Amino acid sequence: MRHGCQLTDHAGLAVSRVCSYNGLVRACRPVMAFVLALLISHVVVPGAPAHYPVDDLQSGMVGIGRTVFSGDRLEEFTVHVLGVLRNVNGPRRDLVLARLEGGPLATTGVIAGMSGSPVYIDGRLLGAVSYSLGSFSREPIAGITPIGEMIEAAALKTPRRQLARIASLTPPTTAEAVRVSLRQAFSMIRPFADRPSEVRVLGGDGSVSGSIGTMLRPIATPLSLSGFDGSSAEPVLSTFRDLGFVPVLTGGSTQQEPQSLPALRPGDPIGVTLMSGDLEVGATGTVTHIEGDAVYAFGHPFYNLGPTQFPMTRAWVHAVLPSLESSMKIASTGQVVGTVSQDRATTIAGTIGPGPALIPIELSLASDRGIRKTFHLNVVHDQLFAPLMTYLSIAETLGSYQRQTGVSSFVVRGSVTLKNHGRIDFEDLFSGEQAVAGAAGYIMTPVNVLLRNIDEDVTIERLSLDIDASERQRTATLERVWIDDTRLRAGATVPLKMLLRTYRGDEVTRTLPLQIPANARGAISVMVTDGRTLTRHEARGLSPQAASARGVSQLVRAFNVARKHDRLYVRLVTRDRGAVVRGEALASLPPSVLTVIESERGGGSVLPLQSALLGEWEVGLDHVVSGSRTITLPLDRH
C-alpha cells in the first residue's frame, strides 16, 4: 500500500514525496528537515526580539542584505560580520563592521545609493548598510547602523533647532561669493570619531582596530539633477561634493519608471526631493524598514536637520556606475509617496501618505533674442534648502538661456507672498559679468533671512518673477554733482545737476529740482550716491542689537524699501540731534525727549544721531550706477 505525503510551509511552497507505508518516517525525514529549516529561517520564535540584538553578534556570522542594483528588482548580497565598533558615531552608538559580497560589489566596492540597504541575521533585521571607508577602498567594507538606534532616533520629537550659520550674501554678488557663503552655511559635518582611543572593538578576531572608526564616513548620497547643464550650478554642486554628496546630471526622471510599482519594500530605492518641476533635484538611498506607515531609510543623516518636511518619493535605479574613486547608483526620483519628517544622526524617517506643502515658483523669462518662456518649479519649505534651491533655480534658468561668459543684463520684477505678512516686491537691474549671480542672490537673500529669523516662523506661499534679459552691458559711473546757484535760501527750489558716464564713455546728465525746507538753518549737505553705498552708510548707524530686534513685519518693510542698483539717491541733511530707537530713525528731537531716550541707551537699542534728514529723492536710470558725491552749501540768511 502506498500513500502520498505533502508538506506545505507558511509561504505556500509545496514539497511532495511518495513513500511506502512501512518506511514512511524514514523516507519523509529529509523533507521534514528541509521544511523545518525553511520555517526557522522565516518565522521569528515567539518571545524572541523582532530585530537581531547587536550584543549577540560574533565575528564570522553571515547575514543577507537586500538592495536594488537596477530598476526595481530586489537582489540579495552576503554580509560577513567582522565585529562591532562601540562609540564610533557618538556615545553608546554602535556600528557593525562587515564585508559585503555578491552582485557587482566585488568590482564596485560599497556603492553610493546603498545607504539604508537592510541586513538580516537568521531572518531578523540587524540594521542598515550605511558607512564605508571612503574613496579608493579596495574591498567592500561597510558599517551597519543597528535598526534599534534608527527607530530610537526617529522617535525624538524635539523642535527644529535654529541653524547656527546663514548663507549670507553681500552685494555685489559673485559666483565665488555664493560658493564661500554656502560653504560657511553648510560647514556642520565633523568626523564620527576623532581618535582611535574613542572606539572600542567588540566581537572581532583581532584584525580590526579602533583606527578604522576614524576612517568610516556615511556612504555618499547620490544627488540627481534633471534639467541642468552644470556650469551655472557649479558653485552649488561643488558645495554638495564637499559635503559627501555625489551630484550627477540626469536627463529625466519618471519617464523610464513603470506606471505602477509594488508597495514600498525594505531594500527599495527611495528619494528625498529638494526641487521638482521643470528643474529637479533629489537625493536617493534605500529603504531599511517599514512598520505600518512608518518608513526608516539611509542609516545615516541626510544632513542631520532634525524635524523636516521633505517629499518622500519612489526612485528608479537606471544603472550602477563602477568607479575606482566611488561607485554609485545612477537613480532618479519619482512619484511622491509620503513625507520625510525626521533627519537624524542614524536615519531619515517619515510616513507613507501625502507629501508636504512646497513653495511654488513661477519664473517668466523674456530675452532680447526673442526667447519667451515660463518655468514652473517647487522647492522644499526649509530654512536651509529653500534659499539654496531658490538661488539654484534662478541661476540655472538664466544661465541656460543666456550666454555663459561675457556680460549680461537682467531686469528683475516680481514678488514673494508670505502668509500673514503681506509680500515683498522685487524690482531691480543687474548688469555685468556677474549679473546671473547678482539676480539670483537678490531673490535668495530675503528668502534666506525670513526663514532664518528668530522671532517667528514664516510661511512662504509663492514666488513669482518676470525677468527681461539682454546680452549688452548697462552700467554707468557718477562723476560730478553741482548746483549753479551760489546763493541758496531756505524755502527755495534749485536745480541739482548730476553727470554720469556709461561704460562706453557716453555722458548722461540728470537734473533734479531740489527743494530746501523753509525751516533749514546754517549749512546743508547734499549727498548723491548709489544704492549700495547708501545702504552701507545707513548700516553704520545701526548696532547689531538694534538690527536683530526687528520683527518679521519690519524685515518685510526693510526689503520693500531696499535700495536699487539702477537709482541715484539724493539726501539733503543738516546737523541736528536725534536718535535711532529699535531700528527706527527719529530726527530733530526736542532736548527733553532726547534726555528720556538717552537714559535707555544702556539697553543697546538706542543710538545717537548727529544729523537730520531734510529731504530724500530718487533718480531712476537705465543703467546700474556706481559712485558717490557730497557737496556742502551755506544757506543765505537773507
C-alpha positions in Angstrom: 0.0 0.0 0.0 1.4 3.4 -0.9 0.5 6.8 0.4 1.4 10.3 -0.8 2.6 12.7 1.9 2.6 16.5 1.2 4.1 19.3 3.5 3.4 23.0 2.9 5.4 25.9 4.5 4.0 29.3 5.5 4.9 30.8 2.2 2.9 28.3 0.2 5.8 26.4 -1.1 4.9 22.7 -1.5 7.1 19.7 -1.3 5.7 16.2 -2.1 7.1 12.8 -1.9 5.6 9.3 -2.3 6.8 6.9 0.4 6.0 3.4 1.5 3.8 2.8 4.5 6.5 0.9 6.3 9.2 3.4 5.5 7.1 6.5 6.0 9.1 8.0 8.8 12.5 7.2 7.4 11.7 8.3 3.8 10.0 11.6 4.8 12.7 12.7 7.3 14.7 14.7 4.7 11.6 16.5 3.6 10.6 17.3 7.2 14.1 18.6 7.9 14.1 20.8 4.9 10.7 22.3 5.7 11.7 22.8 9.3 14.8 24.7 8.3 12.7 26.8 5.9 10.3 27.7 8.6 13.0 28.6 11.1 14.6 31.0 8.5 11.3 32.9 8.0 9.4 32.7 11.3 10.5 34.6 14.4 10.2 32.3 17.5 7.5 33.7 19.9 9.2 35.8 22.6 12.3 36.5 20.6 13.1 40.1 19.7 11.9 41.1 16.2 15.3 42.6 15.5 18.7 40.9 15.9 20.5 42.2 19.0 23.9 43.7 18.4 25.2 42.2 21.7 24.6 38.7 20.3 26.8 39.2 17.2 30.0 37.4 16.8 32.8 37.7 14.3 32.2 35.2 11.4 28.4 35.4 11.4 26.9 35.6 7.9 23.8 37.6 7.0 21.8 38.6 4.0 21.4 42.1 2.6 18.8 43.4 0.1 19.1 46.3 -2.3 18.3 47.2 -5.9 21.1 47.4 -8.5 18.8 48.0 -11.5 15.3 49.2 -11.9 13.1 48.0 -9.0 14.3 44.4 -8.8 15.4 43.4 -5.3 18.7 41.4 -5.1 20.4 39.8 -2.2 24.1 40.1 -1.2 26.0 38.3 1.5 27.2 40.1 4.7 30.2 38.7 6.7 30.3 40.2 10.2 33.8 41.4 11.2 33.0 43.0 14.6 31.2 45.7 16.4 32.6 49.3 16.8 31.4 51.0 20.0 31.1 54.8 20.4 32.1 55.4 16.8 29.1 57.5 15.9 28.7 59.2 19.3 28.5 57.9 22.9 26.8 54.5 23.2 26.2 54.3 19.5 27.4 51.3 17.6 28.3 50.3 14.1 28.6 46.7 12.9 31.6 46.3 10.7 31.1 43.8 7.8 32.4 42.7 4.5 29.9 42.6 1.7 29.8 40.1 -1.1 27.7 39.4 -4.2 26.2 41.1 -7.2 28.6 43.8 -8.6 30.2 44.5 -5.2 33.4 42.7 -6.0 34.2 45.2 -8.7 32.4 48.3 -7.4 33.0 48.2 -3.7 30.3 49.8 -1.5 28.0 51.7 -3.8 26.8 55.3 -3.2 23.0 54.9 -3.0 23.2 51.6 -1.0 22.7 53.6 2.2 19.8 52.0 4.1 20.0 48.5 2.5 18.6 46.2 5.2 20.8 43.4 6.6 19.2 40.3 8.2 20.8 37.7 10.5 18.8 34.5 11.0 15.8 36.1 9.4 15.8 39.1 11.8 16.6 42.7 10.8 20.0 43.8 12.1 20.2 47.2 10.6 21.2 49.3 7.5 24.3 49.4 5.4 25.3 53.0 5.9 29.1 53.6 6.2 32.1 53.0 4.1 35.8 53.6 4.2 35.6 56.4 1.8 37.1 56.7 -1.7 39.5 54.2 -3.3 38.8 51.4 -0.9 39.9 48.0 -2.3 37.3 46.0 -0.5 33.5 46.4 0.1 33.9 47.0 3.8 30.8 48.7 5.3 29.4 49.9 8.6 25.9 48.8 9.5 23.7 51.1 11.7 21.6 48.9 14.1 17.9 49.2 13.5 17.2 49.9 17.2 19.2 53.1 17.0 17.4 54.2 13.9 14.0 53.7 15.4 15.1 55.4 18.7 16.4 58.5 16.9 13.3 58.9 14.8 11.1 58.8 17.8 12.6 62.1 19.1 10.0 64.9 18.7 12.2 67.9 19.6 11.5 71.1 17.6 13.7 72.1 14.7 16.8 73.9 16.0 17.7 77.3 14.7 20.7 76.9 12.4 23.9 78.5 13.6 25.0 79.7 10.2 23.4 81.6 7.4 24.3 81.7 3.7 24.5 85.4 3.7 25.4 87.4 0.6 26.8 90.9 0.5 26.4 92.9 -2.8 27.8 92.8 -5.3 27.0 89.1 -5.6 29.5 87.0 -7.5 29.7 83.2 -8.1 32.7 83.0 -5.7 30.8 84.9 -3.0 28.0 82.4 -3.4 30.4 79.5 -3.1 32.0 80.9 0.1 28.7 81.7 1.8 27.3 78.3 1.1 30.4 76.5 2.5 30.0 78.6 5.6 26.3 77.8 6.0 26.9 74.0 5.4 30.1 73.6 7.5 28.5 71.3 10.0 29.9 67.9 9.2 32.6 66.5 11.5 34.4 63.1 11.8 32.4 60.5 13.6 35.3 59.6 15.8 38.3 61.8 16.2 40.8 59.4 17.9 41.2 55.6 17.7 41.1 55.5 21.5 37.5 56.6 21.5 36.5 53.5 19.6 36.0 50.1 21.3 36.1 46.9 19.1 33.9 44.0 20.3 33.5 40.6 18.9 36.4 40.9 16.4 39.1 38.4 15.7 41.9 40.9 16.4 42.3 42.0 12.8 40.1 45.1 13.3 41.5 48.1 15.3 39.9 51.2 16.6 41.6 53.3 13.9 39.1 52.1 11.4 36.4 54.1 13.2 38.2 57.3 12.3 38.1 56.3 8.7 34.4 55.5 8.4 32.1 58.0 6.8 28.5 57.9 5.7 28.2 56.3 2.3 28.0 59.1 -0.3 24.4 60.1 -1.2 23.7 60.4 -5.0 22.1 63.8 -5.8 20.4 63.7 -9.2 19.8 66.9 -11.0 17.5 67.0 -14.0 17.3 69.9 -16.4 20.7 71.4 -15.6 23.7 72.0 -17.8 26.1 72.2 -14.9 28.0 75.4 -15.4 25.6 77.8 -13.7 25.0 75.4 -10.9 28.7 74.8 -10.3 29.0 76.9 -7.1 26.2 74.8 -5.5 27.4 71.5 -6.9 30.9 72.0 -5.5 29.4 72.7 -2.1 27.5 69.4 -2.2 30.6 67.5 -3.3 32.5 68.8 -0.3 29.7 67.5 2.0 29.8 63.9 0.8 27.0 64.1 -1.9 27.7 62.8 -5.4 25.9 65.2 -7.8 25.0 63.7 -11.2 23.3 65.4 -14.1 20.4 63.3 -15.4 18.3 63.7 -18.5 14.9 62.9 -16.9 13.2 61.2 -14.0 9.9 59.4 -14.2 9.8 58.7 -18.0 11.5 55.4 -17.6 9.7 54.4 -14.4 6.8 52.0 -14.7 3.3 53.4 -14.3 2.7 51.2 -11.3 5.2 49.8 -8.8 4.6 47.3 -6.0 4.1 48.7 -2.5 7.3 50.1 -1.0 9.5 47.3 0.4 12.7 47.2 2.5 15.6 47.3 0.0 13.7 49.5 -2.5 15.3 52.8 -3.6 13.8 55.9 -2.1 14.2 59.6 -2.9 14.2 62.8 -1.0 13.1 65.7 -3.2 14.5 69.2 -2.8 13.1 70.7 -6.0 10.6 69.5 -8.6 9.0 70.8 -11.8 11.0 72.0 -14.8 14.1 71.5 -12.7 14.5 68.6 -10.4 16.9 67.9 -7.5 16.7 64.8 -5.4 18.8 62.6 -3.2 18.4 58.8 -3.3 19.1 56.0 -0.9 17.5 52.7 0.2 14.6 51.8 2.5 15.6 49.9 5.6 12.4 49.1 7.4 8.7 49.7 7.2 6.4 49.4 10.2 2.8 50.3 9.5 3.0 53.6 7.6 6.4 54.5 9.2 9.5 54.3 6.9 13.1 54.2 8.0 16.0 54.7 5.5 19.6 55.6 4.9 21.0 54.6 8.3 22.9 57.9 8.4 21.7 61.5 8.3 20.8 63.3 5.1 22.1 66.5 6.8 21.1 65.9 10.4 18.5 68.7 10.3 16.1 67.2 12.9 12.4 67.7 12.1 11.9 68.2 8.4 9.2 68.4 5.8 10.7 66.8 2.6 8.8 64.9 -0.1 9.4 61.1 0.1 9.4 59.6 -3.3 9.9 56.4 -5.1 13.1 56.1 -7.0 14.3 54.3 -10.1 17.8 52.9 -10.5 19.0 53.3 -14.1 22.4 51.6 -13.6 25.3 51.2 -11.4 28.4 53.2 -12.4 31.6 51.5 -11.3 34.4 53.8 -10.3 37.8 53.5 -8.6 37.0 56.6 -6.6 33.4 56.0 -5.6 30.9 53.7 -7.4 27.3 54.9 -7.4 23.8 54.1 -8.4 22.5 56.4 -11.2 19.0 56.9 -10.0 16.2 59.5 -10.2 13.3 60.4 -8.0 9.7 59.7 -9.0 6.2 59.7 -7.5 5.7 61.3 -4.1 4.6 58.6 -1.6 4.9 60.4 1.7 6.8 62.9 3.9 10.3 62.6 5.4 9.7 64.2 8.8 13.0 63.3 10.6 16.6 63.7 9.6 18.7 62.3 12.4 22.2 61.1 13.1 21.3 57.4 12.4 18.4 57.6 10.0 15.9 59.6 7.9 12.4 58.6 8.7 8.9 59.5 7.6 5.4 58.3 6.9 3.7 57.0 3.8 0.9 59.2 2.6 0.6 62.8 1.2 3.6 64.9 0.6 4.4 68.2 2.4 3.5 71.7 1.1 6.2 73.2 -1.1 7.0 76.7 -2.3 5.7 77.2 -5.9 7.9 79.3 -8.1 6.8 80.8 -11.4 9.6 82.4 -13.5 8.8 84.1 -16.8 11.9 84.9 -18.9 11.9 87.2 -21.9 15.1 87.8 -23.9 16.1 90.4 -26.5 16.9 87.4 -28.7 13.2 86.6 -29.0 13.1 83.9 -26.3 9.9 83.9 -24.1 9.4 81.0 -21.7 7.6 80.4 -18.4 9.0 77.9 -15.9 7.2 76.2 -13.0 9.1 74.9 -10.0 8.5 73.7 -6.5 11.1 73.9 -3.7 11.1 72.5 -0.2 9.9 74.8 2.6 13.1 74.5 4.6 15.2 77.2 6.2 18.5 75.7 4.8 17.5 74.3 1.5 14.7 76.7 0.3 17.2 79.6 -0.2 19.7 77.3 -1.8 17.2 75.8 -4.2 15.8 79.3 -5.0 19.2 80.5 -5.9 19.9 77.4 -7.9 16.7 77.5 -9.9 17.1 81.2 -10.9 20.8 80.9 -11.7 20.4 77.8 -13.8 17.4 79.2 -15.7 19.2 82.5 -16.5 22.5 80.8 -17.3 20.9 78.2 -19.6 19.1 80.7 -21.8 21.8 83.4 -21.9 25.5 83.1 -22.7 27.7 81.6 -20.0 30.6 84.0 -20.5 30.7 87.8 -21.0 28.3 90.4 -19.8 24.5 90.2 -19.4 21.8 92.4 -18.1 18.6 91.3 -16.2 15.7 93.4 -15.2 14.0 91.5 -12.3 10.4 92.1 -11.2 8.1 90.0 -9.1 7.1 89.3 -5.5 7.3 86.7 -2.7 4.0 86.3 -0.9 4.0 85.5 2.8 1.3 84.1 5.0 0.0 86.7 7.4 2.8 89.2 6.4 1.8 90.5 3.0 4.5 90.4 0.4 7.9 91.6 -0.7 8.1 93.2 -4.1 11.1 92.9 -6.4 12.3 95.4 -9.0 16.0 95.9 -9.8 18.6 95.8 -12.6 21.7 93.7 -12.7 24.4 94.0 -15.3 28.0 92.8 -15.9 29.8 89.5 -15.9 28.3 88.5 -12.5 24.7 89.5 -13.4 23.4 85.9 -13.1 24.8 85.6 -9.5 23.5 89.0 -8.6 20.0 88.4 -9.8 19.7 85.0 -8.1 21.3 86.4 -4.9 18.8 89.3 -4.9 15.9 86.8 -4.6 17.7 84.3 -2.4 18.6 86.9 0.3 15.1 87.8 1.6 14.0 84.1 1.4 17.1 83.3 3.5 16.7 86.0 6.1 12.9 85.5 6.6 13.2 81.7 7.0 16.1 82.2 9.4 14.6 84.9 11.6 14.3 84.1 15.3 11.1 85.9 16.0 8.5 83.6 14.4 8.0 81.0 11.8 7.4 82.4 8.3 5.4 80.6 5.6 6.2 81.4 2.0 3.1 80.8 -0.1 4.5 81.5 -3.6 7.3 83.3 -5.5 6.5 85.0 -8.9 9.2 86.5 -11.1 9.4 88.3 -14.5 12.9 88.7 -15.9 13.9 90.6 -19.0 17.3 89.6 -20.3 19.8 91.1 -22.7 23.4 90.4 -23.7 24.6 94.0 -23.5 26.2 95.9 -20.6 24.2 98.6 -18.8 26.5 100.3 -16.3 27.4 103.9 -15.5 29.5 105.8 -13.1 28.6 109.1 -11.3 31.3 111.6 -12.0 30.1 115.1 -10.9 27.4 116.8 -8.9 26.8 120.6 -8.7 24.3 123.5 -8.2 24.8 126.6 -10.3 23.1 129.0 -7.9 25.7 130.1 -5.3 23.2 131.9 -3.0 20.7 129.4 -1.6 17.8 130.3 0.6 15.5 128.3 2.9 12.2 127.5 1.1 13.8 127.8 -2.4 13.8 125.2 -5.1 17.1 124.8 -7.0 18.2 122.5 -9.9 20.7 119.8 -8.8 22.7 118.6 -11.7 24.4 115.1 -12.0 26.8 113.9 -14.6 27.3 110.2 -15.3 29.4 108.3 -17.8 28.4 105.0 -19.3 30.7 102.0 -19.8 31.1 103.1 -23.4 32.2 106.6 -22.4 28.9 108.4 -23.2 27.8 111.3 -21.0 24.4 111.2 -19.3 23.1 114.2 -17.4 20.2 114.3 -15.0 18.6 117.3 -13.3 16.6 117.2 -10.0 14.5 120.1 -8.6 15.9 120.2 -5.0 13.5 121.9 -2.6 15.1 123.3 0.6 12.8 123.3 3.6 11.7 126.7 4.9 13.0 125.8 8.4 16.5 124.9 7.3 19.3 126.8 9.0 23.1 127.0 8.7 24.9 124.8 6.2 23.3 121.9 4.3 24.9 118.9 2.7 23.7 117.2 -0.5 24.8 113.6 -0.9 24.2 111.9 -4.2 25.1 108.2 -4.1 24.3 104.7 -5.5 22.2 102.3 -3.5 25.0 100.1 -2.3 26.9 103.0 -0.8 23.9 104.4 0.9 23.0 101.1 2.4 26.4 100.8 3.9 26.2 104.3 5.2 22.9 103.7 6.9 24.1 100.4 8.3 26.9 102.1 10.2 24.2 103.9 12.2 22.6 100.7 13.5 24.0 98.5 16.2 23.8 94.7 15.8 21.4 94.7 18.8 19.1 97.2 17.1 19.2 95.3 13.8 18.4 92.0 15.4 15.4 93.5 17.3 13.5 93.8 14.1 10.4 91.5 13.8 9.1 90.0 10.6 6.9 93.0 9.7 10.0 95.3 9.9 12.0 92.9 7.8 9.3 92.8 5.1 9.2 96.6 5.2 13.0 96.9 5.0 13.2 94.6 1.9 10.4 96.6 0.3 12.3 99.9 0.7 15.7 98.4 -0.1 18.0 100.5 -2.4 18.1 99.6 -6.1 21.0 99.3 -8.4 19.5 101.5 -11.2 18.8 104.5 -9.0 20.7 107.5 -7.7 19.7 108.6 -4.2 19.8 112.2 -3.2 19.8 113.1 0.5 19.6 116.6 2.0 20.9 116.7 5.5 21.8 119.3 8.2 23.4 118.9 11.6 20.8 118.2 14.2 20.4 115.9 17.2 18.2 112.8 17.1 18.3 109.0 17.9 17.8 105.6 16.4 15.4 103.7 18.6 15.0 100.0 17.9 16.0 100.4 14.3 13.8 103.5 13.7 15.5 106.9 13.0 14.0 109.8 14.9 15.5 113.2 13.9 15.2 116.7 15.2 14.1 115.7 18.7 13.5 118.3 21.4 16.1 118.3 24.3 13.5 116.9 26.8 12.7 113.9 24.6 16.4 113.3 23.9 17.1 113.2 27.6 14.4 110.5 28.2 15.6 108.4 25.2 19.3 108.6 26.1 18.5 107.2 29.5 17.7 104.0 27.8 21.0 103.7 25.9 22.3 101.1 28.3 20.0 98.5 26.8 21.8 98.7 23.5 18.7 99.5 21.4 19.2 103.3 21.3 21.9 105.1 19.2 22.5 108.9 18.9 22.1 110.8 15.6 24.1 113.9 14.9 22.3 114.9 11.7 18.7 115.4 10.5 17.3 114.3 7.1 15.6 117.3 5.4 14.7 115.5 2.2 15.2 112.4 0.1 14.8 111.8 -3.6 15.4 109.0 -6.1 16.5 109.4 -9.7 15.8 106.5 -12.0 18.2 105.4 -14.6 18.6 102.8 -17.4 21.9 101.6 -16.0 23.4 100.0 -12.9 25.1 103.0 -11.4 28.1 103.4 -9.0 29.7 106.3 -7.3 29.0 108.9 -4.6 29.5 112.6 -4.3 28.7 115.1 -1.5 28.6 118.9 -1.6 28.1 121.2 1.4 26.5 124.6 0.9 25.8 127.5 3.2 22.3 129.0 3.3 21.9 132.7 2.7 20.4 134.3 5.8 18.5 136.9 3.8 
